[in-house]
Amino acid sequence: MPPEKSAYALARYSRSADSIRQSVDWVRTHNSQQFLESFYFQYGHQSIADLGHTVLCFEGVSELAASEIEDEVLWDGQAKSSRYQDFSKGGFITPPELAGDDLNAYQNAGNALIAAYKDTHAKMDAWLREQLPRPEEMKPEAYGRNIAARAFDVARYLLFWGVPTNVGQVTSIRTLEKQIRRLRVSEYAEVCELGLEVAEACAAKPECLWTDEEAEPLAPTLARHAEPDEYLGKSNADLALWASQNFSAPHEEGVRVDLVRPNDTLTEIAATLLYPVCDVPFRTIYDTVRGWSDARKSEILDVALQSRGRRDDMLRGFRGGQYCYDMLIDVGAYRDMHRHRRCHQYRQAYSGLHGYEVPRQLVQAGLEAEFRATMDAALETMHHLPNPARQYLLPFGAKSRFLFKMDFAEAEYISRVRSGVKGHFSYREIAWEMKLRMDEQEPELGRLIQATPPWIEDPLKR
Ligand SMILES: Cc1cc2nc3c(=O)[nH]c(=O)nc-3n(C[C@H](O)[C@H](O)[C@H](O)COP(=O)(O)OP(=O)(O)OC[C@H]3O[C@@H](n4cnc5c(N)ncnc54)[C@H](O)[C@@H]3O)c2cc1C
């Protein structure tokens, strides 16, 4: 199925009693673009786009562009191997920004590197054959391939970002949208153009079909909406400017591998935000920032957030610290909270020994007594049944204990998304309390969490 159609079918599946076969039939006769327009783009149900995947290939892009393409956390793919393929055959990419003498200088240097790569590979191949003679039991072809690969490992040092490569990727259309938006604000013209080309590919009929079926565009709605990620572009520029005015440290190479163990998340996040716009080791940045006042550290966070829009996730730099939220919550809320993936979760046994929640509205409606009687009876029966089968009787209102470990950005994300008026009152309160706990312990970070208090209600909003 085209990814936008499968996203529609599976999203609809969560809200309808239909089987998947019926849902797919429904999608055949209904407009998936209209559905995505309202639910994905208008209401912001972003996880709908997790439900459709695309296969996309980039051919003849520079190694530099490939590296930018692959810079996604949730990305599956493979790029051309510098161990098994000869990179001397494809020439090299010339950045469209270059002209005149610069262009000539680049091309001469590029040709020299490719020639040296080819020459080094041949010489290393010969040298390795002398050093590592073929064992009798090894077939000559296998021996030749192994030696060639080892020689390429050495020759690789002469390859450069401009050599062309091929990349094949599988991503959800959510990741793809993020990727297009990020590529479109790249500082490299080639990468910006690739962002546009990906969007065009999403709107066009796909190539390389497996069968002769009539092909539909893969993700036309996404293609219409994948605008450049202004926040990413702007915040990088803002941070670079701030660093140039406020941060200086003498040039230093540092050690090859350093292990820094931050013990203060505010400092860690501020230093991480500065890292991409500085050229000294992280330890130096961290140690410098640690000496600053909280107000100065917070200034960096504010600079990184000043151009953030309503739907923008915090920059990666905010994924710092480790927060362990221990929650004694109803199972229904856990079912919802459990779905957050950018964290590590642990649970204790479903014992049924922690009591249960009584919804306020149920009390107001005069139903408390009968509710309690039903819950008590179920829990009583549960405790007489053998374990683990008895856990099947645990009502969703019963409480159980769960540990959620996450970084600051995920705490902010869960508090913000789950406290919104659209949500269930149970997890809304939990999400709000997550913010309160952060406020108490990390006021400079807690203030950045824009959670909606539970007393702001709009029950008719979906
Ligand atoms: C109002 C509301 C209604 C919902 N209704 C339903 C429902 O009817 N049925 C149902 O099953 N679920 C429902 N959910 C749950 C929803 O489908 C998600 O499972 C849940 O929101 C957690 O996923 P997330 O991506 O929002 O956050 P997390 O998993 O916490 O991820 C945090 C961030 O990491 C990134 N990320 C994580 N995983 C991926 C990924 N695979 N691809 C791309 N980016 C990723 C994204 O930037 C994301 O914002 C609902 C959620 C809300 C808030």
The ligand as an SDF file (V2000), in Angstrom:
LIG
                    3D

 53 58  0  0  0  0  0  0  0  0999 V2000
   -4.4610   12.7470   21.9440 C   0  0  0  0  0  0  0  0  0  0  0  0
   -3.8580   11.4060   21.6500 C   0  0  0  0  0  0  0  0  0  0  0  0
   -4.6440   10.3930   21.1100 C   0  0  0  0  0  0  0  0  0  0  0  0
   -4.1010    9.1310   20.8550 C   0  0  0  0  0  0  0  0  0  0  0  0
   -4.8890    8.1450   20.3410 N   0  0  0  0  0  0  0  0  0  0  0  0
   -4.4060    6.8950   20.1500 C   0  0  0  0  0  0  0  0  0  0  0  0
   -5.2210    5.8090   19.6720 C   0  0  0  0  0  0  0  0  0  0  0  0
   -6.4060    5.9810   19.3860 O   0  0  0  0  0  0  0  0  0  0  0  0
   -4.6570    4.5810   19.5300 N   0  0  0  0  0  0  0  0  0  0  0  0
   -3.3370    4.3560   19.8050 C   0  0  0  0  0  0  0  0  0  0  0  0
   -2.8690    3.2300   19.6600 O   0  0  0  0  0  0  0  0  0  0  0  0
   -2.5290    5.3580   20.2570 N   0  0  0  0  0  0  0  0  0  0  0  0
   -3.0260    6.6100   20.4360 C   0  0  0  0  0  0  0  0  0  0  0  0
   -2.2130    7.5990   20.9110 N   0  0  0  0  0  0  0  0  0  0  0  0
   -0.8040    7.2980   21.1860 C   0  0  0  0  0  0  0  0  0  0  0  0
    0.1000    7.6870   20.0220 C   0  0  0  0  0  0  0  0  0  0  0  0
   -0.1900    6.8890   18.8970 O   0  0  0  0  0  0  0  0  0  0  0  0
    1.5800    7.4680   20.3810 C   0  0  0  0  0  0  0  0  0  0  0  0
    1.8210    6.1120   20.6310 O   0  0  0  0  0  0  0  0  0  0  0  0
    1.9940    8.2530   21.5850 C   0  0  0  0  0  0  0  0  0  0  0  0
    1.5810    9.5900   21.4240 O   0  0  0  0  0  0  0  0  0  0  0  0
    3.4960    8.1740   21.8140 C   0  0  0  0  0  0  0  0  0  0  0  0
    4.2150    8.4800   20.6390 O   0  0  0  0  0  0  0  0  0  0  0  0
    4.8930    9.8760   20.3410 P   0  0  0  0  0  0  0  0  0  0  0  0
    5.5360    9.7360   19.0190 O   0  0  0  0  0  0  0  0  0  0  0  0
    3.9280   10.9540   20.5340 O   0  0  0  0  0  0  0  0  0  0  0  0
    6.0010   10.0680   21.4710 O   0  0  0  0  0  0  0  0  0  0  0  0
    7.3280    9.2600   21.8780 P   0  0  0  0  0  0  0  0  0  0  0  0
    7.2460    7.8400   21.5050 O   0  0  0  0  0  0  0  0  0  0  0  0
    7.5240    9.5990   23.3220 O   0  0  0  0  0  0  0  0  0  0  0  0
    8.4420    9.9340   21.0430 O   0  0  0  0  0  0  0  0  0  0  0  0
    8.9440   11.2280   21.3500 C   0  0  0  0  0  0  0  0  0  0  0  0
    9.4620   11.8390   20.0960 C   0  0  0  0  0  0  0  0  0  0  0  0
   10.4470   10.9790   19.5460 O   0  0  0  0  0  0  0  0  0  0  0  0
   10.2770   10.9010   18.1380 C   0  0  0  0  0  0  0  0  0  0  0  0
    9.8340    9.5350   17.7860 N   0  0  0  0  0  0  0  0  0  0  0  0
    9.6570    8.4840   18.6100 C   0  0  0  0  0  0  0  0  0  0  0  0
    9.3420    7.3880   17.9180 N   0  0  0  0  0  0  0  0  0  0  0  0
    9.2950    7.7430   16.6230 C   0  0  0  0  0  0  0  0  0  0  0  0
    9.0610    7.0460   15.4010 C   0  0  0  0  0  0  0  0  0  0  0  0
    8.7910    5.7340   15.3670 N   0  0  0  0  0  0  0  0  0  0  0  0
    9.0990    7.7460   14.2550 N   0  0  0  0  0  0  0  0  0  0  0  0
    9.3810    9.0630   14.2400 C   0  0  0  0  0  0  0  0  0  0  0  0
    9.6340    9.7870   15.3590 N   0  0  0  0  0  0  0  0  0  0  0  0
    9.5970    9.1310   16.5270 C   0  0  0  0  0  0  0  0  0  0  0  0
    9.2430   11.9310   17.7600 C   0  0  0  0  0  0  0  0  0  0  0  0
    9.8650   13.1630   17.5510 O   0  0  0  0  0  0  0  0  0  0  0  0
    8.4120   12.0030   19.0030 C   0  0  0  0  0  0  0  0  0  0  0  0
    7.7430   13.2210   19.1000 O   0  0  0  0  0  0  0  0  0  0  0  0
   -2.7260    8.8790   21.1520 C   0  0  0  0  0  0  0  0  0  0  0  0
   -1.9410    9.9050   21.6830 C   0  0  0  0  0  0  0  0  0  0  0  0
   -2.4750   11.1550   21.9320 C   0  0  0  0  0  0  0  0  0  0  0  0
   -1.5790   12.2370   22.5020 C   0  0  0  0  0  0  0  0  0  0  0  0
  1  2  1  0
  2  3  1  0
  2 52  2  0
  3  4  2  0
  4  5  1  0
  4 50  1  0
  5  6  2  0
  6  7  1  0
  6 13  1  0
  7  8  2  0
  7  9  1  0
  9 10  1  0
 10 11  2  0
 10 12  1  0
 12 13  2  0
 13 14  1  0
 14 15  1  0
 14 50  1  0
 15 16  1  0
 16 17  1  0
 16 18  1  0
 18 19  1  0
 18 20  1  0
 20 21  1  0
 20 22  1  0
 22 23  1  0
 23 24  1  0
 24 25  2  0
 24 26  1  0
 24 27  1  0
 27 28  1  0
 28 29  2  0
 28 30  1  0
 28 31  1  0
 31 32  1  0
 32 33  1  0
 33 34  1  0
 33 48  1  0
 34 35  1  0
 35 36  1  0
 35 46  1  0
 36 37  1  0
 36 45  1  0
 37 38  2  0
 38 39  1  0
 39 40  1  0
 39 45  2  0
 40 41  1  0
 40 42  2  0
 42 43  1  0
 43 44  2  0
 44 45  1  0
 46 47  1  0
 46 48  1  0
 48 49  1  0
 50 51  2  0
 51 52  1  0
 52 53  1  0
M  END
$$$$
